[in-house]
């Protein structure tokens, strides 16, 4: 089996056919020797900011001298991004070997595991065999019934910014969605919560009280942005001063505040995380497709914002970093998102929009999205391919303008690749 054959095999499993739950992942891991039982974790759930927060945590812990596993989803350019050790993606050879070992176990199960469960098991086995000191583990969907929640009590659980998303699966209200995500709260654990959403905060506080978990809500009074630009941010988070973060979105310093609070919890539990590691780790963070600057002449931004909460954050960054200016946009969205609110946020900032249909069965058609934009007074044009959309956006903007591609992580890799050829 090659690496690509392994990926094709993993993708052949469909989660839609299965009832949610932890029974399959527990059975699969048990047959593999329960590799997760020997690992320590930082478990990260929430609606937005999970990936960025994970990247920051992993970078700082690595700079502190630990061997750090990082498991995130989805990927932008290559499947291998999902599983890393000390910043290095899993190799084709390791991916193929692990998949060959897991395959007979999975196929011997009465009910086959889902794609995400296979990936979770593969990651756990890899991190165990790579002798990771700690694993930064991102929740795939929700929390309580997510395959990542198979772990025992983590060193710290982090709940990032909350918003309405995946309502068809997690629930129709913020209270229901928060209840699903609160499943990562374990008996006697420690939880860091981003906070700021009253309905969700009430659920998280109740869950922590019920399970005897210590709750620490991020104190944003400690955060002060000194300078934010397209090159990143300089900020204070008391007692730290002049921390540097090479991520452009103005929301990223708030994600950093959550990561720093979680790192403080780890330090209190005996992990050695000196200030030098905090500074150098944050300064080295790289996280693609999150208000990423792909080019400056003309300016080309890529942001994977794909729900109303994420679009609000992207719009905030556009307004702050491009004051008084409109951008030519490339946009594709999934039909099950709050598209009306997303477009209400983007329309005032859009000069014109080149529209795509993301590669997903849940995607909104380009024609339908164009109609919704035109109804808001925005010029919109449907494009057949990402390459066409990028070319037309660059032709429309000229060297002094700005292009911003956003709306779906399903488009981000293709946009990144197309822009790299043309900028």
C-alpha positions as CSV (number, residue, x, y, z in Angstrom):
1,X,0.0,0.0,0.0
2,X,1.3,3.5,-0.9
3,X,0.4,6.7,1.0
4,X,-2.1,7.7,-1.7
5,X,-3.7,4.2,-1.6
6,X,-3.9,4.6,2.2
7,X,-5.7,7.9,1.9
8,X,-8.1,6.5,-0.7
9,X,-8.9,3.6,1.6
10,X,-9.6,5.9,4.6
11,X,-11.8,8.1,2.4
12,X,-13.8,5.0,1.4
13,X,-15.5,4.9,4.8
14,X,-18.6,7.0,5.2
15,X,-19.7,8.5,8.5
16,X,-23.2,9.4,7.3
17,X,-24.2,5.7,7.5
18,X,-23.4,5.4,11.2
19,X,-25.0,6.4,14.4
20,X,-22.8,8.8,16.4
21,X,-21.1,7.4,19.4
22,X,-17.8,6.2,20.9
23,X,-18.5,2.5,20.7
24,X,-16.7,1.9,17.4
25,X,-13.6,4.0,18.2
26,X,-13.3,2.3,21.6
27,X,-13.5,-1.2,20.0
28,X,-11.0,-0.2,17.3
29,X,-8.5,1.2,19.8
30,X,-8.9,-1.7,22.1
31,X,-7.9,-4.1,19.3
32,X,-4.8,-1.9,18.7
33,X,-3.7,-2.0,22.3
34,X,-5.3,1.2,23.5
35,X,-2.4,3.5,22.4
36,X,-4.2,6.6,23.6
37,X,-4.0,5.3,27.2
38,X,-0.3,6.1,27.4
39,X,-0.6,9.6,26.1
40,X,-1.2,13.0,27.6
41,X,-3.5,15.5,25.8
42,X,-4.6,19.0,25.4
43,X,-8.1,18.6,24.0
44,X,-9.5,21.6,22.0
45,X,-13.2,22.0,21.2
46,X,-15.4,25.0,20.1
47,X,-16.8,26.5,17.0
48,X,-14.1,28.8,15.7
49,X,-10.4,29.2,16.4
50,X,-9.7,25.6,17.3
51,X,-7.1,25.1,14.6
52,X,-5.2,28.3,15.3
53,X,-5.3,27.7,19.1
54,X,-4.0,24.2,18.5
55,X,-1.2,25.5,16.3
56,X,-0.2,28.0,19.0
57,X,-0.2,25.5,21.8
58,X,1.8,23.0,19.8
59,X,4.4,25.6,18.8
60,X,5.0,26.8,22.3
61,X,5.2,23.3,23.8
62,X,7.7,22.3,21.1
63,X,9.8,25.3,21.9
64,X,9.7,24.3,25.5
65,X,11.5,21.1,24.5
66,X,8.6,18.6,24.4
67,X,7.9,16.1,21.7
68,X,4.5,17.3,20.5
69,X,1.8,15.5,18.5
70,X,-0.7,17.6,16.7
71,X,-4.0,16.2,15.3
72,X,-6.3,18.7,13.4
73,X,-8.9,18.7,10.8
74,X,-9.7,19.4,8.0
75,X,-6.6,19.7,5.9
76,X,-5.8,22.5,3.5
77,X,-3.3,21.2,1.0
78,X,-2.6,17.6,1.9
79,X,-4.1,14.9,4.1
80,X,-0.8,14.5,5.9
81,X,-1.3,17.9,7.6
82,X,-3.8,16.3,10.0
83,X,-1.1,14.3,11.8
84,X,2.2,15.9,12.8
85,X,4.9,15.4,15.3
86,X,7.1,18.5,16.2
87,X,5.7,20.3,13.2
88,X,6.6,17.5,10.7
89,X,3.7,15.9,8.8
90,X,3.3,12.1,8.8
91,X,5.2,10.5,5.9
92,X,3.6,8.5,3.1
93,X,5.5,5.4,4.4
94,X,4.2,5.8,8.0
95,X,0.7,6.5,6.8
96,X,0.7,3.4,4.5
97,X,2.2,1.2,7.2
98,X,-0.3,2.2,9.9
99,X,-3.3,1.9,7.5
100,X,-2.2,-1.6,6.5
101,X,-2.0,-2.5,10.2
102,X,-5.4,-1.0,11.1
103,X,-7.2,-2.2,8.0
104,X,-7.8,-5.9,9.0
105,X,-8.9,-4.8,12.5
106,X,-11.4,-2.3,11.0
107,X,-12.7,-4.8,8.5
108,X,-13.1,-7.4,11.2
109,X,-15.5,-5.2,13.1
110,X,-19.2,-6.0,12.9
111,X,-19.8,-2.3,12.2
112,X,-17.0,-0.7,10.3
113,X,-15.6,2.5,11.8
114,X,-16.1,5.9,10.2
115,X,-13.5,7.8,8.3
116,X,-12.8,10.1,11.2
117,X,-12.6,7.2,13.6
118,X,-10.0,5.5,11.4
119,X,-8.0,8.7,11.3
120,X,-8.3,9.2,15.0
121,X,-7.1,5.6,15.7
122,X,-4.2,6.0,13.2
123,X,-3.1,9.3,14.9
124,X,-3.2,7.7,18.3
125,X,-1.1,4.8,17.2
126,X,1.4,7.1,15.5
127,X,1.7,9.5,18.4
128,X,2.3,6.5,20.8
129,X,5.0,5.0,18.6
130,X,6.6,8.4,18.1
131,X,6.9,8.7,21.9
132,X,5.1,12.0,22.1
133,X,5.2,13.8,25.5
134,X,1.9,15.5,24.8
135,X,-0.7,15.6,22.0
136,X,-2.7,18.7,21.0
137,X,-5.9,17.1,19.9
138,X,-8.6,19.0,18.0
139,X,-12.2,17.9,18.2
140,X,-13.7,17.0,14.8
141,X,-17.3,17.8,15.4
142,X,-19.1,18.7,18.7
143,X,-17.4,17.0,21.6
144,X,-19.4,14.5,23.5
145,X,-19.7,11.9,20.7
146,X,-16.7,13.0,18.7
147,X,-14.1,10.2,18.2
148,X,-11.4,12.3,19.9
149,X,-13.4,12.2,23.1
150,X,-12.4,8.6,23.6
151,X,-9.5,9.9,25.6
152,X,-9.4,10.0,29.4
153,X,-9.2,13.2,31.3
154,X,-6.7,15.5,29.4
155,X,-4.2,17.8,31.1
156,X,-6.5,20.6,30.1
157,X,-9.5,20.9,27.8
158,X,-9.9,24.2,25.9
159,X,-13.3,25.5,24.7
160,X,-12.7,28.1,22.0
161,X,-15.1,30.8,20.7
162,X,-18.6,29.6,20.3
163,X,-21.1,30.2,17.5
164,X,-24.0,28.6,15.6
165,X,-22.8,25.9,13.3
166,X,-23.6,22.3,12.4
167,X,-27.1,22.8,13.8
168,X,-28.5,19.8,11.9
169,X,-26.2,17.6,14.0
170,X,-25.4,19.3,17.3
171,X,-28.7,21.1,17.9
172,X,-30.8,24.1,16.9
173,X,-29.9,26.4,19.8
174,X,-26.7,27.6,21.4
175,X,-27.6,25.7,24.6
176,X,-27.8,22.5,22.7
177,X,-24.6,23.1,20.7
178,X,-22.8,24.0,23.9
179,X,-24.1,20.9,25.6
180,X,-22.6,18.8,22.8
181,X,-19.2,20.5,23.1
182,X,-19.3,20.3,26.9
183,X,-18.9,16.6,26.5
184,X,-15.1,17.2,26.6
185,X,-15.4,18.2,30.2
186,X,-14.2,15.2,32.2
187,X,-14.6,14.4,35.9
188,X,-12.0,16.2,37.9
189,X,-10.4,17.9,34.9
190,X,-9.4,21.4,34.2
191,X,-11.2,23.5,31.5
192,X,-10.2,26.8,29.9
193,X,-13.1,28.6,28.2
194,X,-12.9,31.4,25.8
195,X,-16.2,32.7,27.1
196,X,-18.2,35.7,25.8
197,X,-21.3,33.7,24.8
198,X,-23.8,33.8,27.8
199,X,-25.8,30.8,26.8
200,X,-22.8,28.6,26.2
201,X,-21.0,29.9,29.2
202,X,-23.9,28.9,31.4
203,X,-23.7,25.4,30.0
204,X,-20.0,25.1,30.5
205,X,-20.1,26.3,34.1
206,X,-22.9,23.9,34.9
207,X,-21.0,21.0,33.3
208,X,-17.8,21.8,35.2
209,X,-19.7,22.1,38.5
210,X,-21.5,18.8,37.9
211,X,-18.3,16.9,37.0
212,X,-16.0,18.5,39.6
213,X,-13.9,20.2,37.0
214,X,-12.0,23.4,37.5
215,X,-13.0,26.1,35.1
216,X,-10.9,29.0,34.1
217,X,-12.4,31.6,31.8
218,X,-10.0,33.6,29.7
219,X,-9.5,37.1,31.2
220,X,-9.5,39.4,28.2
221,X,-8.8,42.3,30.5
222,X,-5.2,41.1,30.4
223,X,-5.1,41.4,26.6
224,X,-4.0,44.6,24.9
225,X,-3.2,44.8,21.2
226,X,-0.2,47.0,20.7
227,X,0.0,46.8,16.9
228,X,-1.9,44.7,14.3
229,X,-1.0,44.7,10.6
230,X,-0.9,42.4,7.7
231,X,2.4,41.1,9.0
232,X,0.8,39.9,12.3
233,X,0.3,41.3,15.7
234,X,2.3,42.7,18.7
235,X,0.3,42.4,21.9
236,X,0.5,42.2,25.6
237,X,-1.1,39.5,27.8
238,X,-0.2,40.4,31.3
239,X,2.3,39.8,32.6
240,X,3.8,39.2,29.1
241,X,4.6,42.3,27.1
242,X,5.3,42.7,23.4
243,X,4.5,39.2,22.3
244,X,4.7,38.7,18.5
245,X,2.3,36.6,16.5
246,X,2.8,36.3,12.7
247,X,-0.9,35.8,12.0
248,X,-2.8,38.7,10.4
249,X,-6.4,38.3,11.7
250,X,-7.2,40.7,14.5
251,X,-9.1,37.8,16.2
252,X,-5.9,35.8,16.5
253,X,-4.7,37.7,19.6
254,X,-7.9,36.5,21.3
255,X,-7.1,32.9,20.3
256,X,-3.6,33.5,21.7
257,X,-5.1,34.6,25.0
258,X,-6.9,31.3,25.2
259,X,-3.8,29.4,24.3
260,X,-1.7,31.3,26.9
261,X,-4.3,30.6,29.6
262,X,-4.2,26.9,28.8
263,X,-0.4,27.0,28.9
264,X,-0.6,28.6,32.3
265,X,-2.7,25.6,33.5
266,X,-0.1,23.2,32.1
267,X,2.7,25.1,33.9
268,X,0.7,24.8,37.2
269,X,0.6,21.1,36.6
270,X,4.3,20.8,36.3
271,X,5.0,21.3,32.6
272,X,8.1,23.4,32.1
273,X,7.1,26.2,29.8
274,X,9.5,29.2,30.2
275,X,8.8,32.6,28.9
276,X,11.4,32.2,26.2
277,X,9.4,29.2,24.8
278,X,6.2,31.3,24.9
279,X,7.8,34.1,22.9
280,X,9.6,32.0,20.4
281,X,6.7,29.6,19.9
282,X,4.2,32.3,19.2
283,X,6.6,34.0,16.9
284,X,7.0,30.8,14.8
285,X,3.3,29.9,14.5
286,X,2.2,29.2,10.9
287,X,-1.4,28.3,10.2
288,X,-2.6,28.5,6.5
289,X,-6.0,29.8,5.3
290,X,-6.7,31.9,8.4
291,X,-6.5,35.4,7.2
292,X,-3.3,34.4,5.4
293,X,-1.5,36.9,3.2
294,X,-0.7,35.1,0.0
295,X,0.6,38.1,-1.8
296,X,1.0,41.9,-1.3
297,X,1.2,43.3,-4.9
298,X,-1.7,43.1,-5.2
299,X,-2.8,42.1,-1.7
300,X,-4.3,38.6,-1.7
301,X,-5.9,37.3,1.5
302,X,-7.2,33.8,2.2
303,X,-9.5,33.1,5.1
304,X,-11.3,29.8,5.7
305,X,-14.2,31.5,7.6
306,X,-17.1,29.3,6.8
307,X,-19.9,30.2,9.2
308,X,-21.6,33.4,10.5
309,X,-19.3,33.7,13.5
310,X,-16.1,33.2,11.4
311,X,-17.3,35.7,8.8
312,X,-17.9,38.3,11.5
313,X,-14.3,37.8,12.6
314,X,-13.0,38.0,9.0
315,X,-15.1,41.2,8.4
316,X,-13.7,42.7,11.5
317,X,-10.2,42.0,10.3
318,X,-10.9,43.4,6.8
319,X,-12.4,46.6,8.3
320,X,-9.4,47.0,10.7
321,X,-6.6,46.2,8.2
322,X,-8.1,47.8,5.1
323,X,-9.9,50.8,6.6
324,X,-12.2,52.6,4.1
325,X,-11.5,50.1,1.4
326,X,-13.5,47.4,-0.3
327,X,-12.1,44.1,-1.5
328,X,-12.7,42.0,-4.6
329,X,-13.9,38.7,-3.1
330,X,-13.8,35.0,-4.1
331,X,-16.6,33.2,-2.3
332,X,-18.1,29.8,-2.0
333,X,-20.4,28.6,0.9
334,X,-22.2,25.5,2.1
335,X,-25.9,25.7,1.9
336,X,-26.4,24.5,5.5
337,X,-24.7,27.6,7.0
338,X,-26.3,30.8,8.0
339,X,-25.7,32.2,4.5
340,X,-28.0,35.2,4.9
341,X,-26.1,36.6,7.9
342,X,-22.7,35.8,6.3
343,X,-23.7,37.8,3.2
344,X,-25.1,40.7,5.3
345,X,-21.6,41.0,6.9
346,X,-19.7,40.7,3.7
347,X,-21.8,42.8,1.3
348,X,-20.7,46.2,2.6
349,X,-17.0,45.2,2.3
350,X,-17.3,43.7,-1.2
351,X,-16.4,45.6,-4.4
352,X,-17.5,42.6,-6.5
353,X,-17.6,38.9,-5.9
354,X,-16.5,35.9,-8.0
355,X,-18.5,33.0,-6.9
356,X,-17.7,29.3,-6.8
357,X,-19.4,26.1,-5.7
358,X,-17.3,24.3,-3.1
359,X,-16.5,20.6,-3.7
360,X,-19.1,19.3,-1.2
361,X,-22.5,17.7,-1.6
362,X,-23.7,20.4,0.9
363,X,-22.5,23.3,-1.2
364,X,-24.7,26.1,-2.4
365,X,-24.8,26.5,-6.1
366,X,-22.9,29.5,-7.6
367,X,-26.0,30.7,-9.3
368,X,-28.0,30.8,-6.1
369,X,-25.2,32.5,-4.2
370,X,-24.9,35.1,-7.0
371,X,-28.6,35.8,-6.7
372,X,-28.4,36.4,-3.0
373,X,-25.4,38.8,-3.5
374,X,-27.1,40.8,-6.2
375,X,-30.1,41.2,-4.0
376,X,-27.8,43.0,-1.7
377,X,-26.5,45.3,-4.4
378,X,-23.2,43.5,-5.0
379,X,-22.0,42.6,-8.4
380,X,-21.5,38.9,-8.6
381,X,-20.3,36.5,-11.3
382,X,-20.3,32.7,-11.2
383,X,-17.0,30.9,-12.1
384,X,-16.6,27.3,-13.2
385,X,-13.2,26.7,-11.6
386,X,-11.0,28.1,-8.8
387,X,-8.3,29.0,-11.3
388,X,-10.8,31.0,-13.3
389,X,-12.0,32.8,-10.2
390,X,-8.5,33.7,-9.1
391,X,-7.5,34.9,-12.5
392,X,-10.6,37.1,-12.9
393,X,-10.3,38.5,-9.4
394,X,-6.7,39.5,-10.0
395,X,-7.6,41.0,-13.3
396,X,-10.4,43.0,-11.7
397,X,-8.4,44.3,-8.7
398,X,-5.2,45.7,-10.3
399,X,-2.0,46.1,-8.3
400,X,-3.3,48.6,-5.8
401,X,-6.4,46.7,-4.7
402,X,-7.1,43.7,-2.5
403,X,-8.6,40.3,-3.1
404,X,-10.0,38.2,-0.3
405,X,-11.0,34.6,-0.8
406,X,-13.3,33.1,1.9
407,X,-16.4,31.2,2.7
408,X,-15.3,27.5,2.8
409,X,-12.2,25.5,3.8
410,X,-13.2,23.2,1.0
411,X,-11.9,25.9,-1.4
412,X,-8.9,27.0,0.5
413,X,-6.3,24.5,-0.8
414,X,-7.3,25.1,-4.4
415,X,-7.3,28.9,-4.0
416,X,-3.9,28.7,-2.3
417,X,-2.5,26.6,-5.2
418,X,-4.0,28.8,-8.0
419,X,-2.8,32.0,-6.3
420,X,0.7,30.6,-5.9
421,X,1.0,30.2,-9.7
422,X,-0.3,33.7,-10.5
423,X,1.1,36.0,-7.8
